[in-house]
Amino acid sequence: MKIFNTLTRTKEEFVPLEEGKVKMYVCGPTVYNYIHIGNARPMIVFDTVRRYFEYKGYDVNYVSNFTDVDDKIIKKAIEEGTSAQEVSQRFIAECKKDMAGMNIKPATKHPLATEEICGMIEMVQDLIDKGYAYEKNGTVYFRTRKFEQYGKLSHKNLDDLRSGERALLVSGADEKEDSLDFVLWKPKKEGEPAWESPWCDGRPGWHIECSVMSKKYLGEQIDIHAGGEDLVFPHHENEIAQSEAANGKEFARYWMHNAFLNIDNKKMSKSLGNFRTVREISEQYDLQVLRFFMLSAHYRSPLNFSADLMEASKNGLERIINAVDNLKHLMGVAAEVPMTDTEAEVFAKTEEFVKNYEAAMEDDFNTADAIAAIFDLVKYTNTNVSAENSKECLQKYFDLIVKLSDVLGLIVNKEEELLDEEIEKLIEERQAARKAKDFARADAIRDELLSKGIILKDTREGVQWKKA
């Protein structure tokens, strides 16, 4: 399996630190609003990476944080006249709803920055003790030049950055030993959340949060660190500096970054009026369509969001779902007989599509080519199955399409949900069948409802029902 490593800018063979295990950290969102479709791309991409590792038999420890203390959260809380904690907890809950809609598996651990402050204070103190950090008037800075390999991820040269330092100067820069030093801990301002520390009542800098959460839940060394390409510099560069200075060993073996998402060929921004949240998209499309759209291009390629492309994604996903629905229909009428030698011979040729699918995924997770392999499998299936096939044969095609789609997080076996009025109608039909002493039909209706998660209870007042 080959992964493009941002650190070396080459595709490298994946070799885990520990055989059969993958330790993976993905930077999560800052929770001050509904997540936008730019946030959704890394969530979907790296969830798919995780799923493929699991498909190949790896035990994946997948950690993705929520940044729940930040200037934007504090600003939102002040605007609403509430607390930063209330804002972050509300939008974590909303984010999890959107993630479920996109069929993103919950992480092994979703740490919150505010629950890991003690570890951050310990790492900052450790960096001070080792000479990598210093304190000025309550603010603690990291000595960028002290870490000799600074710039190795972003491939930026410190002297080039220094020459452009005017743009990098920030408030309090005159207190720094070097304008390129970055903040590890900062004093609180009026009305901001704060924690006690040896230097002042304040809060951590953004970069130290991920270094500490990664170390606590995955250890000092991890296999894969991932996120959007906007995080390469300075966030991930600073994470490397802090973690490697504190721990004295390589932080992450492989760095994976997804490319930007544009809207109608323009960068997404509120000022352009093209800012789209996942929640807004869910009002127009099943979020499975958004997931299919995100996976229809290679994760390192820029992706353009448009109505036309979403419609194309909707149609593409429906092609797979229709094939699965057709197989379900055929299985309902197929003979319960063993698979014939001829059927087995025809089915054996699907191995070619599986090979193409796996080759695509193992070439730096080329989901676009993996989807193409599923389309080829669907076309082959549609051509080679009919009501004449045995149920066992049809089941094999069904299981294979569903399995490969599931690795991409695409739900193609849609369980039909009954509406309340449909349930009431079936209950009325069951009552009529019982009255006519057609108990076979009455039992069949009860079983049908039970298979769809509806439990019936016969009482003196009539039939009551509830969802299981």
N, C-alpha and C positions, 0 to 999 in steps of 0.2 A: 504494500500500500504506500503510495507516494503522496506527500503533503508539500505544498509550496510554503516554505518557511520565510517569513518576512525578514528574519534575522540574517539569513544568508542569501536571500533573493534567488533561491534555487528550489527545485523540487527534490525532496529527500525521502529516502525510504523510512517509513515509520518504525522505530524500534522503541518499545516502551521501557520505562525505567525498571518496571517489574513485570515479568512475563504474565500475560493474560489480564493485565490491569491497565486502566487509563485514568490518569488524574487530570482533570480538565477544569479550568477556571474561565468563566465568561463574564465580562463586565456587564452588569445590568443597568436598568434605567434610573435616572433621578426622578423621584416620584412627587411631582408637583402639579401634574395634569394628566389627562388621558394620554396613553402612549400614541405616538404618531407612526405612520407606516415606515418611516426611517428607523425607528426603534425596532419595528417588527422584523426587519430583514435579518439582523444578526440572531435574533431569537429563533427564527425559523431555520436559518442556515445551520447554526451550531447544534440545535436540537436534532436536525437530520444527521449531522456528523456523529453525534452521540448514538442515535438509533442504528446507524450502520455499524459502528463499533460493536454494539450489543448484538446485532445480527450475526457478526463474525465471531461471537462468543466471548468478547471481552467483558470484564466487570468494570463498569464505568462509574467513577466517583465524580459527579458533575456538580460543580458549585457555581452559582450565579447570584450575585448580591443585589440588594436594593439600596441605593444611596438615599438615605432618609434624613440627612442633615446637609443643607446646602443653601447658598444665597437665594436661589430661586424659590425654594420651599419657604424660607423665612419671609421673602417678599409676598408670596401668596397668602401666608398666614396673617401678615400685617394688613393686607388688602381686605381679607375676610373678617378680621377682628377675632381670629381664633389662634390656636397654637400650631407650631410647626409639626408636632406629633400628630395632631388631629388631621392635618392636611396629608402628611405622608401615609398614615394608616388608611385613610379613605382611598387614596390613589393606588396604594399597594393592592387593596381589595379589588379595585376596578381593573388594574393591570392583570391580576390573576384571572378575572373573568374573560378578558380579551385573549389571554394566553390559552385558556381552555378552548375558546372558540376557534383558535388557530391550531388546536390539537398539539400544543407544546407540552411535553411531559414535565411535571414538576421536577425541579432540581433535586439532587440528593440532599442539598442544603441550600436554603435561600437566606444567607445571613443579612442582618440589618447593621448598618454602620454604627448606629447609636448603641447597639448591644455589645460592641467590641471595643469600646473606648479604652478600657484598662490595657488591652493588648497593644493599642496604638501608643499609649503613654510609655509602655515598657520598651517598644521598639525605638521610639524617639530618644529615650534616655540612653539606650544601647548605642545609638548612632552618635550621640554626644560623647559618650564614654570612649568611643573608638576614634573620635576626632573628625567624624564625617558631618557633624552638625554643631551648630552654635546658637546661643540665645541672645537676643537683643530686645530689651524692654518688653519681655513677655512673649515675643515671637521667636519661634525656633526655625532656623533655616538649614537646608542641606547644602554642604559645600560641593557644588557640582564639579569643580576642577579636581577635587580630591579623588573622585572616582574616575580613574584613568580611561575606562572604556565608555565613558558617557558619549552617547550618539551612535552606538553600535547598531541599534535597532532601526532608527530613523535615517541612519547614514548621513547625519549632519555633523559638521565639523564645528567644534566649540569656538574657534577663532572666527569662523564665518558668522556664527550666531552673535558673537561679541561685536562684530562690525555693524550688525543691524540692531544694536542694543537699544536704540532710541525707541523702537517699537515694542521692546520687551520690558522697558521700565514700568514699574507699577508703584502704587502707593507704598511708601515706606522703603523704596529702593535705596534711599540714601543711608539706610541703616545696614544694608547688606555689605558683606565683604566683597561680593562680586554681583553684578546686576543679573547674572544667570542663575544665582542660587534661588532655590524655590522653598516655599513654606511647608513646614511639617506640622506646626501648631500655631494658632493665632489667638490673640485676646478677644474676648467677647465685646460686642457693641451693645448699646442699650436695647433691651427687649429681645435679645437673641438667646437661644438655648446655650447653656455652657456647662462645662464639667471642670472639676478641680484638677489641677496638675501642679507639678513642682515649679512651673514657670509662671502660670497665671490661670485664672478661671477663663476658660476659652473652649475652643473646639479644634478638631484635627483639620489639616489640609486634605484636599480631595485624594491626592495620590497615595498617602500613607494608608488609607482605609483598605484598598484592595490588597496591598502587600501583606497587611496583617490578617485579613480574612482568608486569603489564600493559604498563608502559612498555618493558620489554626486548623483549617478543615482539610487541607491536602498535604501539608508538610512543607519543608524548606525547599524541596525541588518538585516541580510538576512536569507532566508530559506536554500539555498544550495550554497555552494562554490565548484567548481569542476575544475579538470585539470588532467594532467598525473601524475603518481605516482612519477616521478622524481622531482615533485614540492613540495612534502610533506615537505622535509627538504633540504635547509633552507627556501625556498621562502614562503610557506604557514605558516610555524611555525613563521616566522618573521612578516608576515601579521597579524596573531593573536595577537602577542605581541604589535605591533604598534597600531592596531585598538582598542583593548580592553583597552590599557593604555590611549589612547586619549579619547575614548568615554565612558569608565566606564561601559560597558555592553558587554554581550556575542556577538561576531562578527557574527558567522554563526552557525545555528542549526545543519546542516548536511554537512559533508565533503565527496565528492565522488571523487575517483581516478581510472582512467583506468590503466591497466597493460601495460607493454612494448610490443613493436612489434619487432620481430626478422626477419631477412632475411635468408632463408635457414638454420635455426637453429643457426644463428650467429647474434651478436649485429650489428645493422646497423652503419657503420662508413665509412668515405671517405677513410681512410687508407686501409680498406679491399676491397675497390672497389665495395661495395654492397649498396651504397647510392642511393636510388631511390626517385625521385621527383614525385609528383602527375601528373605533366605535362608529364613526360616520360611515366607514366602508361597510360595516356589518349591517347597516340599514338598507344598503343596495344589493349586497351580495352575501352569500354564505361565506364565512371566513376561510373555508376550505379552498375557495376560488383564489383568495389572496395568497394562500400558501402555495397553491399550484403555480400562480404567477411568479412568486418569488423564486421558485425552484426551476422555472423555465429558462433561466439564464445561469451561467457559471457565477458562483458567488464572488469571484474577483473581478467580474465585468461590471461596469456601470449599468444600472437598470433604469429604464424609463417607464414611469407609471402613466397609463392613459386609459381612457374608457375603452378604446378599441382593443388594447392588449388584454384588459380585464375580460372583455367579451370573448376574445379568443381563448383565454384561460378557462372560462366557464364552459365553453364548447369542448375543449380538450378534456377537461375533467369528466364531463358528461359522457364522452365516448367510452371512457373506462367504466363508469358507473352503469351505463346501458349494457355493456358486455356482461358485467356481473349480474345485473337484473335478469338478463336473458338466460344466463346459466341457472339462476335460481328457479326461473319459470320451467326450464327444461328438466331440472332435477325433480320438480314437483310432479312431472308426468312420466319420468323415465322408469324403465324396468329395474327392479332390484335384483340384478344378475351380476355375476363377476365380470370384470373388465376382460375384454377379448385380447388375444395376441395382436391383432391388427390395431386395436385402439391403443394398446401399450406402445406399439411401434410408432404410431403417429404422435402420441404424447411425448415420447422420448426426444423428439426433435425440438421440444420447447427448451431443452437444456442449452441450446445455442443462444436463446434470448436471455437466459439467466447469466450465461458467461459474458455476454455483451453488457448487461446491466452491471455486473460486478466489476468488469474492466473499467467501465465509466466511473463508478464510485471510487475505485481504487486509484484512479488517475486524478488525485486532488479533488475528489468529491464533485465530479462533473454531473450534476443532477439533471442538466438539460439532456445529455446523452442517455442517462438512466431512464428518463421519461420516454425518450424515443424508443428504447428497448421494450418498455411496457406497451407502447403503442403497437410495436411489431408483434408482440405476444398477443395482444387483443385482436389484431387483424388475423393472425394465424388461427386463434381460437374460433373467431366468428366463421372462418372458412371451413373449419374441420369438425364443428359440433352440430348436432341436430337432435330431434326427439328420438332418433333411432339409437343414440348412444346409451350405454349403461349409466346408471346413477353414479357408480364408483368412478367412472371415467370423467364425467362432468364435474364431480366433486374435486378431482385433481386439478383441473383447469381453474376452477373457482378458487381453490385454496392458494394456488400459485399467484394468480393476479392480485388477490387480496394481500398476500404476504409481501410481495415486492412493493405494492403501493403503501402498505403500512410502514415499511422501512423509511419511506419518504414522508411519513406522517399524514398520508392522504387516506381519508376514510371513504372507501368506495363501496362497502357493503352497508347500504343505508337501511337501518331498521325503520319501518314505517311507523310514525307516531300517530296514534288515533286522537282525533279531536274529541272534546267532551260530548258534542252532539252525536258523533259517530258511535261513541260508547253507549250513550242512552238509547240509540236506535237499535244496536245489537242486543241490549238488555230487553227492550220491548219485544224483539223478535224471539228471544229465548223464552220470555214469559208466554208468548203465543204458542210456541212449540210445546211447552210443558202442558198448556191448557189442552192442546190437541193430542196430548200423550205421545208426542214425537220426542222421546227422551234422548234419542241418539243425536238429533239436531241440537237440542238444548245443551247436551254435554259438549258437543263440538264447539258451540259458541263460547261456553265457559272456558274451554281449553284454548281457544283462539285468543280470548281476552287475557288469559293468564300468560300466554307466550309473549304478549306485548306489555306485560307488567301491570295488568289490571286485575285486582282481586275482588271477587264478588262475595257478598254475605247476604244470605236469605234471612230476613227478619219478619216479624209479624206486621211491621209497618210497610214492608215491601223489600225490594232488593237494594242494598247499599253497595257502593263500590269505592275503592281507593287505589291509588297508584302505589305499587310495591316500592 
